[in-house]
Amino acid sequence: MLFFLLRKNPKLYNANTLLIKNYSRSFVNSSKNSVQGNLKQIDNFTSREADITYIQEIVKKEAYETYLTSLFSNKGSREAFWAISAFNLELSKSSTNPLRPEIALLKLNWWSNNINDIYKGTYLKSPVARALYESINKYKISKMWFTRNIRARIAYVKGEKFNDIKDVEKYGENTIASTLHAQLETLGVRNINADNGARLIGQATSIAYLIQNILYMASLNKIEIPLDLVQKVKLTIINRSSPKDLENAIYDLSCVGFTRLCGASEIYIPNSPKEAIPSLLFGIPIISWYERLEKSNFNIYDPKLHRRPFTLPFRIWKAFNKKSFI
């Protein structure tokens, strides 16, 4: 009956036909846009999951001890832990290649520009940059922790020397400790005791890394040991035939590093908030390495120094519950 009336009135029929066509077209377009929007959300979700998997695997493969300590953080901040650690690994790989300093500077400057872009709301596309962008926006991490890390590594690549052990400690504050400070902010911790603990851990770790790299740098005819210590122990050459001078230098270095960790463990960590401990657990693998170095009588040729102790996960768990490294 309705169709008959519409046919009798052409104007009414044409108007309703046009209305039906427009409604059908809008329904199809809205459905199409909805499908495209859903697909875009799926693509974004898939891309994010791929980025998280990538940075997790990078940290797990190249800094397994850091990965272990990250597992004690709450699930919400764990991805930010990995993003910050992956960023630090990128800088470390760039700055520790003494054979191609010009390439290292290019990479470090690339990251410097990338950090500036992230804080402006954009970033260059890479898994680490995307994950870092998300973490920075979510937890409002201070920019200075990233820029300080980059500047210190650029100065190192340009040939800045360690004149004394304080220079090594300062380098650790600017690089490793900056990473720990950024992680503390993802945990919602802004506490002077936690900050001081992170600073001392950064100093001790920098000394440990320097000792670990002595033989590699010697293979490139380079001595990274602070100049005043080289003069003190009268170190002229690094080889197996004259280990005593080298052992004396390593002893002096390790004493300072171990003392810094003891200070962090006895003074600052017990007085830090419980939420800060996952970041400060970074010191556990370092103090474990210092202890193995002492057992080897400060002989860096000892192969046991390159083996990860099977008790390390338990020790990290124990430190997490006790709030103490010792």
VODO-957322 format. One record per residue (C-alpha): x, y, z. Coordinates in Angstrom, 3 decimals, always signed. Example, Ala and Ser with C-alpha at 12.3 -4.5 7.8 and 13.67 -1.06 7.14 Angstrom:
+----------+----------+----------+
:        u :        v :        w :
+----------+----------+----------+
:  +12.300 :   -4.500 :   +7.800 :
:  +13.670 :   -1.060 :   +7.140 :
+----------+----------+----------+
//
This chain:
+----------+----------+----------+
:        u :        v :        w :
+----------+----------+----------+
:   +0.000 :   +0.000 :   +0.000 :
:   +2.825 :   +2.379 :   +0.926 :
:   +4.651 :   +1.556 :   -2.278 :
:   +1.427 :   +2.227 :   -4.270 :
:   +1.005 :   +5.683 :   -2.694 :
:   +4.619 :   +6.553 :   -3.399 :
:   +4.223 :   +5.567 :   -7.025 :
:   +1.124 :   +7.781 :   -7.301 :
:   +3.091 :  +10.749 :   -6.029 :
:   +6.351 :  +11.008 :   -8.054 :
:   +7.784 :  +13.836 :   -5.930 :
:   +7.274 :  +11.898 :   -2.751 :
:   +8.658 :   +8.778 :   -4.394 :
:  +11.820 :  +10.554 :   -5.636 :
:  +12.416 :  +12.207 :   -2.273 :
:  +12.171 :   +8.922 :   -0.402 :
:  +14.334 :   +7.140 :   -2.953 :
:  +17.019 :   +9.812 :   -2.519 :
:  +16.702 :   +9.551 :   +1.258 :
:  +17.141 :   +5.768 :   +1.148 :
:  +20.160 :   +6.051 :   -1.166 :
:  +21.826 :   +8.669 :   +1.046 :
:  +21.145 :   +6.621 :   +4.162 :
:  +22.567 :   +3.499 :   +2.520 :
:  +25.653 :   +5.375 :   +1.356 :
:  +26.263 :   +6.892 :   +4.794 :
:  +25.763 :   +3.485 :   +6.426 :
:  +28.304 :   +1.888 :   +4.073 :
:  +30.803 :   +4.724 :   +4.606 :
:  +30.428 :   +4.629 :   +8.367 :
:  +30.853 :   +0.860 :   +8.339 :
:  +33.916 :   +1.206 :   +6.134 :
:  +35.417 :   +3.881 :   +8.414 :
:  +34.650 :   +1.759 :  +11.455 :
:  +36.391 :   -1.246 :   +9.923 :
:  +39.382 :   +0.880 :   +8.896 :
:  +39.542 :   +2.385 :  +12.382 :
:  +39.453 :   -1.043 :  +13.979 :
:  +42.149 :   -2.292 :  +11.610 :
:  +44.284 :   +0.745 :  +12.446 :
:  +43.849 :   +0.055 :  +16.168 :
:  +44.822 :   -3.574 :  +15.590 :
:  +47.896 :   -2.460 :  +13.595 :
:  +48.903 :   -0.030 :  +16.344 :
:  +48.409 :   -2.682 :  +19.001 :
:  +50.411 :   -5.204 :  +16.979 :
:  +53.174 :   -2.648 :  +16.395 :
:  +53.316 :   -1.819 :  +20.102 :
:  +53.475 :   -5.471 :  +21.079 :
:  +56.270 :   -6.009 :  +18.553 :
:  +58.218 :   -3.059 :  +19.999 :
:  +57.858 :   -4.361 :  +23.556 :
:  +58.958 :   -7.836 :  +22.500 :
:  +61.947 :   -6.348 :  +20.674 :
:  +63.237 :   -4.266 :  +23.592 :
:  +62.603 :   -7.115 :  +26.020 :
:  +64.698 :   -9.489 :  +23.912 :
:  +67.459 :   -6.897 :  +23.478 :
:  +67.769 :   -6.363 :  +27.235 :
:  +67.496 :  -10.086 :  +27.950 :
:  +70.204 :  -10.938 :  +25.425 :
:  +72.691 :   -8.106 :  +25.980 :
:  +72.136 :   -7.211 :  +29.650 :
:  +70.730 :  -10.317 :  +31.287 :
:  +71.476 :   -9.124 :  +34.828 :
:  +69.489 :   -5.957 :  +34.152 :
:  +66.659 :   -8.078 :  +32.787 :
:  +66.623 :  -10.154 :  +35.989 :
:  +66.369 :   -7.070 :  +38.191 :
:  +63.580 :   -5.627 :  +36.009 :
:  +61.369 :   -8.619 :  +36.837 :
:  +61.060 :   -7.327 :  +40.408 :
:  +59.424 :   -4.091 :  +39.250 :
:  +55.651 :   -3.891 :  +39.031 :
:  +54.163 :   -5.054 :  +35.749 :
:  +53.043 :   -1.572 :  +34.745 :
:  +56.536 :   -0.053 :  +34.842 :
:  +58.432 :   -3.090 :  +33.547 :
:  +58.079 :   -2.071 :  +29.911 :
:  +59.447 :   +1.383 :  +30.757 :
:  +62.393 :   -0.314 :  +32.504 :
:  +63.159 :   -2.222 :  +29.320 :
:  +62.794 :   +0.878 :  +27.142 :
:  +65.227 :   +2.889 :  +29.299 :
:  +67.677 :   -0.023 :  +29.489 :
:  +67.483 :   -0.591 :  +25.726 :
:  +68.192 :   +3.107 :  +25.176 :
:  +71.243 :   +2.897 :  +27.440 :
:  +72.439 :   -0.196 :  +25.563 :
:  +72.133 :   +1.690 :  +22.272 :
:  +74.316 :   +4.481 :  +23.652 :
:  +76.790 :   +2.041 :  +25.165 :
:  +77.237 :   +0.127 :  +21.906 :
:  +77.781 :   +3.393 :  +20.068 :
:  +80.315 :   +4.859 :  +22.496 :
:  +82.443 :   +1.765 :  +23.185 :
:  +83.682 :   +1.309 :  +19.623 :
:  +87.088 :   +3.039 :  +19.665 :
:  +87.895 :   +2.024 :  +16.085 :
:  +85.207 :   +4.182 :  +14.456 :
:  +84.713 :   +7.292 :  +16.609 :
:  +83.123 :   +9.239 :  +13.747 :
:  +80.386 :   +6.599 :  +13.399 :
:  +79.898 :   +6.597 :  +17.171 :
:  +79.420 :  +10.375 :  +17.179 :
:  +76.866 :  +10.151 :  +14.380 :
:  +74.833 :   +7.600 :  +16.319 :
:  +75.031 :   +9.554 :  +19.564 :
:  +73.977 :  +12.777 :  +17.842 :
:  +71.129 :  +10.873 :  +16.190 :
:  +69.908 :   +9.864 :  +19.622 :
:  +70.358 :  +13.396 :  +20.925 :
:  +68.092 :  +14.711 :  +18.167 :
:  +65.657 :  +11.872 :  +18.769 :
:  +65.346 :  +12.686 :  +22.475 :
:  +64.687 :  +16.343 :  +21.629 :
:  +61.983 :  +15.267 :  +19.179 :
:  +60.376 :  +12.925 :  +21.718 :
:  +59.979 :  +15.781 :  +24.194 :
:  +58.472 :  +17.891 :  +21.406 :
:  +55.888 :  +15.196 :  +20.722 :
:  +57.478 :  +13.453 :  +17.740 :
:  +60.166 :  +10.839 :  +17.234 :
:  +62.104 :   +9.008 :  +14.558 :
:  +60.690 :   +5.581 :  +13.912 :
:  +62.552 :   +2.775 :  +15.644 :
:  +61.330 :   +0.212 :  +18.197 :
:  +63.421 :   +1.676 :  +21.023 :
:  +62.368 :   +5.255 :  +20.216 :
:  +58.675 :   +4.322 :  +20.078 :
:  +58.848 :   +2.459 :  +23.383 :
:  +60.794 :   +5.318 :  +24.958 :
:  +58.277 :   +7.873 :  +23.658 :
:  +55.425 :   +5.974 :  +25.282 :
:  +57.284 :   +5.574 :  +28.587 :
:  +58.298 :   +9.239 :  +28.768 :
:  +54.746 :  +10.397 :  +28.114 :
:  +53.252 :   +7.932 :  +30.575 :
:  +55.611 :   +8.564 :  +33.496 :
:  +56.772 :  +12.134 :  +32.734 :
:  +60.454 :  +11.172 :  +32.965 :
:  +62.843 :  +14.126 :  +33.238 :
:  +64.700 :  +14.904 :  +30.027 :
:  +67.992 :  +15.626 :  +31.803 :
:  +68.627 :  +11.934 :  +32.551 :
:  +68.786 :  +11.158 :  +28.843 :
:  +70.695 :  +14.245 :  +27.711 :
:  +73.267 :  +13.903 :  +30.499 :
:  +73.925 :  +10.311 :  +29.467 :
:  +74.399 :  +11.286 :  +25.821 :
:  +76.684 :  +14.266 :  +26.562 :
:  +78.994 :  +12.190 :  +28.761 :
:  +79.348 :   +9.531 :  +26.075 :
:  +79.988 :  +12.115 :  +23.355 :
:  +82.793 :  +13.620 :  +25.469 :
:  +84.239 :  +10.131 :  +25.977 :
:  +84.179 :   +9.340 :  +22.255 :
:  +85.878 :  +12.670 :  +21.521 :
:  +88.826 :  +11.543 :  +23.634 :
:  +88.173 :  +12.815 :  +27.141 :
:  +90.585 :  +10.944 :  +29.425 :
:  +90.221 :   +9.670 :  +32.971 :
:  +92.904 :  +11.587 :  +34.865 :
:  +91.953 :  +10.057 :  +38.195 :
:  +89.362 :   +7.727 :  +39.663 :
:  +87.005 :  +10.631 :  +40.354 :
:  +86.693 :  +11.101 :  +36.596 :
:  +85.631 :   +7.453 :  +36.280 :
:  +83.064 :   +7.952 :  +39.041 :
:  +81.755 :  +11.116 :  +37.392 :
:  +81.329 :   +9.239 :  +34.126 :
:  +79.332 :   +6.583 :  +35.980 :
:  +77.117 :   +9.241 :  +37.556 :
:  +76.348 :  +10.764 :  +34.171 :
:  +75.694 :   +7.487 :  +32.340 :
:  +74.707 :   +4.518 :  +34.514 :
:  +73.258 :   +6.510 :  +37.415 :
:  +71.216 :   +8.615 :  +34.967 :
:  +69.623 :   +5.405 :  +33.711 :
:  +68.779 :   +4.387 :  +37.287 :
:  +67.346 :   +7.842 :  +38.059 :
:  +65.061 :   +7.575 :  +35.025 :
:  +63.918 :   +4.132 :  +36.167 :
:  +63.224 :   +5.479 :  +39.650 :
:  +60.889 :   +8.048 :  +38.120 :
:  +58.931 :   +5.305 :  +36.354 :
:  +58.421 :   +3.768 :  +39.805 :
:  +57.088 :   +7.078 :  +41.098 :
:  +60.109 :   +7.561 :  +43.375 :
:  +61.688 :  +10.952 :  +43.948 :
:  +63.627 :  +10.421 :  +47.143 :
:  +67.057 :  +11.706 :  +48.175 :
:  +68.163 :   +8.384 :  +49.691 :
:  +67.200 :   +6.470 :  +46.553 :
:  +68.939 :   +9.092 :  +44.404 :
:  +72.133 :   +8.853 :  +46.459 :
:  +71.988 :   +5.075 :  +46.295 :
:  +71.663 :   +5.231 :  +42.502 :
:  +74.579 :   +7.670 :  +42.319 :
:  +76.903 :   +5.367 :  +44.284 :
:  +75.821 :   +2.324 :  +42.264 :
:  +76.569 :   +4.254 :  +39.073 :
:  +80.050 :   +5.135 :  +40.329 :
:  +80.844 :   +1.546 :  +41.348 :
:  +79.506 :   +0.134 :  +38.079 :
:  +81.595 :   +2.526 :  +36.006 :
:  +84.737 :   +1.356 :  +37.815 :
:  +83.750 :   -2.298 :  +37.345 :
:  +83.142 :   -1.804 :  +33.614 :
:  +86.510 :   -0.076 :  +33.252 :
:  +88.269 :   -3.043 :  +34.890 :
:  +86.339 :   -5.518 :  +32.724 :
:  +87.415 :   -3.684 :  +29.561 :
:  +91.125 :   -3.387 :  +30.424 :
:  +92.219 :   -6.398 :  +28.363 :
:  +90.072 :   -5.458 :  +25.373 :
:  +91.427 :   -1.912 :  +25.339 :
:  +94.973 :   -3.264 :  +25.759 :
:  +94.469 :   -5.329 :  +22.586 :
:  +93.928 :   -1.980 :  +20.832 :
:  +97.071 :   -0.513 :  +22.435 :
:  +95.014 :   +1.642 :  +24.783 :
:  +95.193 :   +2.001 :  +28.562 :
:  +91.967 :   +3.266 :  +30.127 :
:  +93.226 :   +3.090 :  +33.708 :
:  +93.302 :   +6.597 :  +35.280 :
:  +96.603 :   +8.346 :  +34.597 :
:  +97.453 :   +9.031 :  +38.243 :
:  +97.047 :   +5.335 :  +39.061 :
:  +99.219 :   +4.306 :  +36.096 :
: +101.972 :   +6.536 :  +37.457 :
: +101.472 :   +5.313 :  +41.028 :
: +101.932 :   +1.600 :  +40.216 :
: +104.438 :   +2.331 :  +37.420 :
: +102.358 :   +0.437 :  +34.888 :
: +103.995 :   +0.484 :  +31.448 :
: +102.568 :   -2.541 :  +29.660 :
:  +99.605 :   -4.869 :  +30.122 :
: +100.430 :   -8.539 :  +29.558 :
: +100.605 :  -11.853 :  +31.388 :
: +104.355 :  -11.636 :  +31.961 :
: +104.076 :   -8.676 :  +34.352 :
: +100.754 :   -9.084 :  +36.180 :
: +101.780 :   -7.650 :  +39.574 :
: +101.643 :   -3.973 :  +38.602 :
:  +98.309 :   -4.533 :  +36.895 :
:  +96.920 :   -6.377 :  +39.922 :
:  +97.948 :   -3.472 :  +42.149 :
:  +96.109 :   -1.026 :  +39.895 :
:  +93.016 :   -3.232 :  +39.806 :
:  +93.133 :   -3.601 :  +43.591 :
:  +93.117 :   +0.171 :  +44.074 :
:  +90.255 :   +0.600 :  +41.609 :
:  +88.125 :   -2.209 :  +42.999 :
:  +88.550 :   -1.020 :  +46.590 :
:  +86.909 :   +2.278 :  +45.672 :
:  +84.127 :   +0.593 :  +43.688 :
:  +83.324 :   -1.940 :  +46.395 :
:  +83.328 :   +0.783 :  +49.057 :
:  +80.767 :   +2.766 :  +47.057 :
:  +78.456 :   -0.253 :  +46.909 :
:  +78.851 :   -0.894 :  +50.636 :
:  +77.910 :   +2.726 :  +51.304 :
:  +74.819 :   +2.430 :  +49.132 :
:  +73.793 :   -0.823 :  +50.808 :
:  +74.368 :   +0.256 :  +54.406 :
:  +73.262 :   +3.894 :  +54.338 :
:  +70.911 :   +4.747 :  +51.490 :
:  +69.089 :   +1.616 :  +50.346 :
:  +67.656 :   +0.683 :  +53.793 :
:  +66.252 :   +4.231 :  +54.036 :
:  +64.817 :   +4.257 :  +50.510 :
:  +61.146 :   +3.582 :  +49.744 :
:  +60.261 :   -0.024 :  +49.001 :
:  +59.147 :   +1.068 :  +45.527 :
:  +62.724 :   +2.150 :  +44.690 :
:  +64.346 :   -1.235 :  +45.293 :
:  +63.767 :   -2.765 :  +41.798 :
:  +65.917 :   -0.040 :  +40.239 :
:  +68.623 :   -0.250 :  +42.914 :
:  +68.883 :   -4.038 :  +42.513 :
:  +71.127 :   -3.197 :  +39.559 :
:  +73.967 :   -3.117 :  +42.089 :
:  +73.633 :   -6.811 :  +43.004 :
:  +75.356 :   -8.248 :  +39.888 :
:  +78.101 :   -5.631 :  +40.286 :
:  +78.859 :   -6.433 :  +43.921 :
:  +78.816 :  -10.125 :  +43.012 :
:  +81.428 :   -9.459 :  +40.334 :
:  +83.643 :   -7.513 :  +42.762 :
:  +83.517 :  -10.454 :  +45.165 :
:  +84.595 :  -12.869 :  +42.423 :
:  +87.400 :  -10.465 :  +41.486 :
:  +88.652 :  -10.524 :  +45.078 :
:  +88.561 :  -14.343 :  +45.146 :
:  +90.671 :  -14.403 :  +41.976 :
:  +93.253 :  -12.221 :  +43.765 :
:  +92.475 :   -9.338 :  +41.356 :
:  +93.655 :  -11.350 :  +38.366 :
:  +91.560 :  -10.233 :  +35.402 :
:  +92.870 :  -13.152 :  +33.353 :
:  +90.888 :  -15.553 :  +35.554 :
:  +88.135 :  -17.121 :  +33.360 :
:  +85.799 :  -17.424 :  +36.363 :
:  +85.213 :  -13.682 :  +36.178 :
:  +83.351 :  -14.162 :  +32.902 :
:  +80.946 :  -16.785 :  +34.255 :
:  +77.590 :  -15.750 :  +35.616 :
:  +76.997 :  -17.321 :  +39.066 :
:  +73.974 :  -19.608 :  +39.116 :
:  +72.983 :  -18.177 :  +42.517 :
:  +72.513 :  -14.654 :  +41.115 :
:  +68.685 :  -14.823 :  +40.717 :
:  +68.323 :  -16.024 :  +44.313 :
:  +70.644 :  -13.288 :  +45.556 :
:  +68.631 :  -10.623 :  +43.735 :
:  +65.420 :  -12.015 :  +45.245 :
:  +66.991 :  -12.015 :  +48.711 :
:  +68.198 :   -8.415 :  +48.347 :
:  +64.735 :   -7.343 :  +47.179 :
:  +63.197 :   -8.687 :  +50.373 :
:  +65.955 :   -7.552 :  +52.758 :
:  +66.622 :   -4.134 :  +51.139 :
:  +70.354 :   -4.823 :  +51.458 :
:  +73.157 :   -5.983 :  +49.142 :
:  +75.466 :   -7.367 :  +51.812 :
+----------+----------+----------+
//
